[in-house]
């Protein structure tokens, strides 16, 4: 009986992988949460281009959701705030560029729309208006992160 279950498990594990984390050879560690329609609509309303993001992640909602949650744990945003407060333009540019790449890969357009011009401005070592841009970015960032955290 165990042998038969093992064959079925091995045959279908590739289909189950997006939904389960595999533990050992026969067990499932935990069920990964799939994205609900409500959550998807909330993400879209918050400025996430979900269709492009899921296409980038080959339709794997569980993997995309895992990366979204990892984004909320990313340290670059806090470091960017610190470097802006210290008026360290070079470090601010590097961190803004890093954040821009992350949000571009996750298709968080609402943040990308703010980070792109901010990054270019910092690249040109121009701090004019950065404080105002930062406050808007911080507000949108917190909105997106809270939404993601609330759905985990």
C-alpha positions as CSV (number, residue, x, y, z in Angstrom):
1,X,0.0,0.0,0.0
2,X,2.8,2.4,0.9
3,X,4.5,1.6,-2.4
4,X,1.4,2.4,-4.4
5,X,0.9,5.7,-2.5
6,X,4.6,6.6,-3.2
7,X,4.1,6.1,-6.9
8,X,1.0,8.3,-6.9
9,X,2.8,10.9,-4.8
10,X,5.8,10.9,-7.1
11,X,3.6,11.2,-10.2
12,X,1.5,14.1,-8.9
13,X,4.0,15.9,-6.7
14,X,4.9,18.3,-9.5
15,X,1.3,19.4,-9.7
16,X,1.0,19.7,-5.9
17,X,4.3,21.6,-5.5
18,X,2.8,25.1,-6.0
19,X,0.3,24.3,-3.2
20,X,2.3,22.4,-0.7
21,X,5.7,22.5,0.8
22,X,7.1,19.0,0.5
23,X,8.5,17.5,3.8
24,X,10.5,14.3,3.5
25,X,9.5,11.7,1.0
26,X,5.9,11.2,1.9
27,X,4.6,14.1,4.0
28,X,3.3,17.6,3.4
29,X,4.7,20.3,5.8
30,X,1.9,22.9,5.4
31,X,-0.6,24.0,2.9
32,X,0.4,27.3,1.3
33,X,-2.4,29.8,1.1
34,X,-3.7,30.5,-2.4
35,X,-4.5,34.1,-3.3
36,X,-8.2,34.7,-2.9
37,X,-10.1,36.8,-5.4
38,X,-10.6,39.5,-2.8
39,X,-6.9,39.6,-2.1
40,X,-6.2,39.8,-5.8
41,X,-8.6,42.7,-6.2
42,X,-7.0,44.5,-3.3
43,X,-3.5,44.1,-4.7
44,X,-4.7,45.5,-8.1
45,X,-6.4,48.4,-6.3
46,X,-3.1,49.1,-4.5
47,X,-1.3,49.3,-7.8
48,X,0.0,45.8,-8.5
49,X,-0.2,44.6,-12.1
50,X,-1.2,41.1,-11.1
51,X,-1.5,39.8,-14.7
52,X,2.0,40.7,-15.6
53,X,3.3,39.5,-12.2
54,X,1.7,36.1,-12.4
55,X,2.9,35.8,-16.0
56,X,6.5,36.5,-14.7
57,X,6.0,33.8,-12.1
58,X,4.7,31.4,-14.7
59,X,1.2,31.5,-13.2
60,X,2.4,30.2,-9.8
61,X,0.3,32.2,-7.3
62,X,1.8,30.5,-4.3
63,X,5.4,31.4,-5.4
64,X,4.4,35.0,-6.2
65,X,2.6,35.3,-2.9
66,X,5.7,34.0,-1.1
67,X,7.9,36.6,-2.8
68,X,5.3,39.3,-2.0
69,X,5.5,38.4,1.7
70,X,9.3,38.4,1.5
71,X,9.1,41.9,0.1
72,X,7.5,43.1,3.3
73,X,10.6,41.8,5.2
74,X,13.1,43.5,2.8
75,X,15.5,45.8,4.7
76,X,16.3,48.2,1.8
77,X,13.4,50.5,2.4
78,X,14.4,51.2,6.0
79,X,18.0,51.7,4.9
80,X,16.8,54.1,2.1
81,X,15.0,56.2,4.7
82,X,18.1,56.3,6.9
83,X,20.4,57.3,4.0
84,X,17.9,60.0,2.9
85,X,17.8,61.4,6.4
86,X,21.6,61.4,6.5
87,X,21.7,63.1,3.1
88,X,23.9,60.4,1.7
89,X,23.1,60.7,-2.0
90,X,25.2,57.9,-3.3
91,X,23.9,55.4,-0.8
92,X,20.3,56.7,-1.4
93,X,20.8,56.1,-5.1
94,X,22.0,52.5,-4.6
95,X,19.1,51.7,-2.3
96,X,16.5,53.4,-4.4
97,X,17.8,51.5,-7.5
98,X,17.6,48.3,-5.5
99,X,14.0,48.9,-4.4
100,X,13.1,49.9,-8.0
101,X,14.4,46.5,-9.2
102,X,12.5,44.6,-6.6
103,X,9.2,46.4,-7.2
104,X,9.6,46.1,-11.0
105,X,10.1,42.3,-10.7
106,X,7.0,42.1,-8.4
107,X,5.1,44.4,-10.7
108,X,4.1,46.8,-7.9
109,X,3.5,49.7,-10.3
110,X,2.3,52.2,-7.7
111,X,5.8,52.1,-6.1
112,X,7.7,51.8,-9.3
113,X,6.0,55.0,-10.6
114,X,7.6,56.9,-7.6
115,X,10.9,55.1,-7.4
116,X,11.8,55.5,-11.1
117,X,12.0,59.3,-11.1
118,X,13.4,59.3,-7.6
119,X,16.2,57.0,-8.7
120,X,17.1,59.1,-11.7
121,X,17.1,62.2,-9.6
122,X,19.4,60.6,-7.1
123,X,21.6,59.4,-9.9
124,X,22.0,63.0,-10.9
125,X,22.7,63.9,-7.3
126,X,19.7,66.2,-7.1
127,X,17.9,66.2,-3.7
128,X,15.3,68.8,-4.7
129,X,11.8,67.6,-3.8
130,X,13.1,64.2,-2.6
131,X,11.6,64.7,0.9
132,X,8.1,65.1,-0.6
133,X,8.5,62.2,-2.9
134,X,9.8,60.1,0.0
135,X,6.6,60.9,2.1
136,X,4.4,59.7,-0.8
137,X,6.5,56.6,-1.4
138,X,6.5,55.8,2.3
139,X,2.7,56.1,2.4
140,X,2.2,53.8,-0.6
141,X,4.8,51.4,0.6
142,X,3.1,51.0,4.0
143,X,-0.3,50.6,2.2
144,X,1.0,47.8,0.0
145,X,3.0,46.1,2.9
146,X,0.0,46.2,5.3
147,X,-2.2,44.7,2.6
148,X,0.2,41.8,2.1
149,X,0.7,41.2,5.8
150,X,-3.0,41.3,6.5
151,X,-3.5,38.5,4.0
152,X,-0.9,36.2,5.6
